[in-house]
């Protein structure tokens, strides 16, 4: 059925698909999408590669996805390995896998478990993640940040096999936000109002406004209280 007058797209097997504007998109198999593609909803299952950018209202991916351009969707679920050459953005991201983003990453809310590697800036209203692999970004700007190590799972075993040195820890140059609660984190600078530094963390400098809690198993080289 058409969606807002747009045709749906359904592709199965090993094939190419042509970009364009669609209603609902369902892709299963080993597929290359040629050109930019825009739709109301995407459901991808398999090994998918695009030569352009992807835009939608809702986006679900199970498997392996490589986007040559940028990827944006209001609601996004990622299960598997996702590689985006441009930027990744949306309102809500539910992650169960590994993200690699060459550009910036921006969401209102990020939750789930897995790992990420963002070459640009990571901006979000709230981030609540259990790391199964490394989480890395040059700079992180948030209202609320909560990071923990995830329990061992099938994904963590797969990542350990694919990336033997892929430790489940957060790495960033600068982390800035209102409410920051992290463990197993390495950062040059953390700035926040309420800051909790958990076990296994090594931080160069912490600037806090109202509260700082530090686990005995964490290391902070410099602490500066900025609030009254």
C-alpha positions in Angstrom: 0.0 0.0 0.0 1.2 3.4 -0.8 2.2 5.8 2.0 1.4 9.4 1.4 1.2 8.7 -2.3 4.6 7.2 -2.4 5.3 3.6 -3.6 6.7 1.0 -1.2 9.9 -0.8 -1.9 10.6 -4.5 -1.2 13.8 -6.2 -2.2 14.9 -9.8 -1.4 18.0 -12.0 -2.1 21.1 -10.7 -3.7 20.4 -7.6 -5.8 20.6 -3.9 -6.3 18.0 -1.4 -5.4 17.5 2.1 -6.8 17.3 5.1 -4.4 14.5 7.6 -4.4 11.5 8.5 -2.2 9.3 5.7 -0.9 6.6 4.9 1.6 7.7 1.7 3.4 11.0 0.1 2.6 11.7 -3.6 3.4 15.1 -5.0 2.4 16.3 -8.6 3.1 19.4 -10.2 1.8 22.7 -8.9 0.4 21.7 -5.6 -1.2 23.3 -2.5 -2.6 21.2 0.6 -2.7 22.3 3.0 -5.4 21.8 6.7 -4.7 20.1 8.6 -1.9 17.0 7.0 -0.4 14.2 8.5 1.7 11.2 6.8 3.2 8.6 6.8 6.0 10.0 3.6 7.4 12.9 1.2 6.8 13.3 -2.4 7.8 16.7 -3.9 6.9 17.8 -7.5 7.4 21.1 -8.8 6.1 24.1 -7.2 4.6 23.2 -3.8 3.2 25.3 -1.1 1.5 24.3 2.3 0.2 26.1 4.6 -2.2 24.3 7.7 -0.8 22.5 9.0 2.2 19.4 7.5 4.1 16.6 9.5 5.7 13.4 8.2 7.3 10.9 8.6 10.2 11.6 5.1 11.6 14.6 2.9 10.9 15.3 -0.7 12.0 18.4 -2.7 11.1 19.4 -6.3 11.8 22.7 -7.3 10.4 25.5 -5.3 8.7 24.9 -1.8 7.2 27.3 0.5 5.5 26.1 4.0 4.5 28.3 6.0 2.1 26.6 9.3 3.1 24.7 10.3 6.2 21.9 8.5 8.1 19.0 10.3 9.8 15.8 8.9 11.4 13.5 10.1 14.2 13.3 6.6 15.7 16.1 4.2 15.2 16.9 0.6 16.3 20.3 -0.8 15.4 21.1 -4.5 15.9 24.5 -5.5 14.5 27.4 -3.6 12.8 26.7 -0.2 11.4 29.2 2.0 9.6 28.2 5.5 8.5 30.7 7.6 6.5 28.8 10.9 7.1 26.7 12.0 10.1 24.2 10.0 12.2 21.2 11.9 13.7 17.7 11.5 15.1 15.5 11.7 18.1 15.9 8.3 19.7 18.4 5.5 19.2 18.2 2.0 20.6 21.5 0.3 20.1 22.4 -3.4 20.4 25.6 -3.6 18.4 28.5 -1.6 17.2 28.4 1.9 15.5 31.2 3.5 13.6 30.6 7.1 12.6 33.0 9.2 10.5 31.0 12.5 11.1 29.1 13.8 14.1 26.4 11.9 16.0 23.4 13.7 17.5 20.3 12.4 19.3 17.9 13.4 22.0 18.2 10.0 23.6 20.6 7.0 23.2 20.2 3.8 25.1 21.1 0.1 24.9 24.4 -1.8 24.8 27.3 -2.3 22.5 30.1 0.0 21.4 30.7 3.1 19.3 33.4 5.0 17.5 32.5 8.6 16.6 35.2 10.5 14.8 33.3 13.8 15.2 31.2 15.2 18.1 28.7 13.1 20.1 25.8 15.3 21.2 22.7 14.0 23.1 20.1 14.9 25.6 20.7 11.6 27.5 23.0 8.6 26.9 22.4 5.5 28.9 24.7 2.6 27.7 26.2 -0.6 28.8 29.4 -1.0 26.9 30.3 -4.4 25.4 33.1 -2.9 23.5 34.9 0.5 23.3 32.9 3.7 23.2 35.0 6.5 21.7 34.4 10.1 20.7 36.5 13.2 20.3 34.0 15.2 22.4 30.8 14.3 24.2 28.2 16.9 25.0 25.1 15.7 27.0 22.5 16.7 29.6 22.8 13.2 31.2 25.4 10.5 30.7 25.4 7.1 32.3 28.0 4.5 31.3 28.5 1.0 32.7 30.3 -2.2 31.5 27.8 -4.6 30.1 27.6 -8.2 31.2 29.2 -10.8 28.9 27.0 -11.7 26.0 27.1 -13.3 22.6 27.9 -9.9 21.1 30.8 -9.3 23.5 32.3 -12.7 22.5 31.9 -11.8 18.8 33.7 -8.5 19.3 36.4 -10.0 21.4 37.1 -12.4 18.5 36.9 -9.6 15.8 38.7 -7.0 17.9 41.0 -8.7 20.5 42.0 -5.3 22.1 38.5 -3.9 22.0 38.1 -3.3 25.8 34.7 -2.2 27.1 35.6 1.3 28.2 34.7 4.9 27.3 37.4 7.1 25.7 37.0 10.8 25.0 39.0 14.0 24.9 36.3 16.1 26.6 33.0 15.1 28.2 30.7 17.9 29.2 27.2 17.8 30.7 24.9 18.4 33.6 24.7 14.9 35.2 27.6 12.6 34.5 27.9 9.1 36.0 30.6 6.9 34.4 32.9 4.0 35.1 35.8 2.5 33.1 36.3 5.8 31.4 39.4 7.5 30.1 39.1 11.3 29.4 41.3 14.4 29.4 38.6 16.6 30.8 35.1 16.1 32.4 32.9 19.1 33.1 29.6 18.8 34.9 27.3 19.9 37.6 26.9 16.5 39.3 29.8 14.2 38.5 30.3 10.5 39.6 33.6 8.9 38.5 33.4 5.1 38.9 35.9 2.3 39.1 38.5 1.8 36.4 38.4 5.4 35.3 41.4 7.6 34.6 40.6 11.3 34.2 43.0 14.2 33.7 40.8 17.0 35.1 37.3 17.1 36.6 35.5 20.4 36.8 32.3 20.1 38.9 29.6 22.5 40.0 27.7 20.9 42.9 28.8 17.4 43.6 31.8 15.1 42.9 31.9 11.4 43.9 35.0 9.3 43.1 35.4 5.6 43.5 38.5 4.4 45.2 39.4 2.5 42.1 39.5 5.7 40.0 42.3 8.1 39.3 41.8 11.9 38.9 44.8 14.1 38.4 43.1 17.5 39.0 39.8 18.4 40.7 38.3 21.9 40.4 35.0 23.0 42.0 33.4 25.7 39.8 30.0 26.0 41.7 29.3 28.1 44.8 
